[in-house]
Amino acid sequence: MILCGFSRGAIACNYLGLHDDETAKLWRAFIPYSHYDGIATWPYLTSDRDSALTRLKRLAKRPQFICHENTNSNLNLAATKQWIESTGINANLTFTETGFRNHNDAWLLRDSPIRVQLRAWLDRSLK
């Protein structure tokens, strides 16, 4: 199974999908779009970076396609990449921006280079 999420759902990819060892084993790959577990502290338990790192370690070598709309927000793709790299995690990660500025999931419906890239990534991840 592939776990995908948009916005708060993107955070849930790791927050719920990597919650414990048993749950983490269910997923073959992850597609968090527009936010990421550990980048900010949210108003729920264990949303801190140390807890997020514990969850991220359960990812192992499974792939993640981490994408984000183009934004100058401090919660952007660059911040996500910087935090993950700072953890020292050696994971199978793809980082990319959608090429769109809107915080919505409509980019998946548009014929675009990012959609082609995502489909190719998904095909490789399922082999």
LINJOPE-V46885 format. One line per field, one symbol per residue. psi: psi as a letter, one per 40 degrees, with the letter a starting at -180 (. if undefined). A space follows every 50 residues. Layout:
psi = ???
This chain:
psi = ihhiihbddddddddddfdiddddedhdiighhgiihedihifiifeidd dddddddedbeiihghiiihieiefadddddddddeeehgighhhiidei eigiedddehhiddddddddddddde.
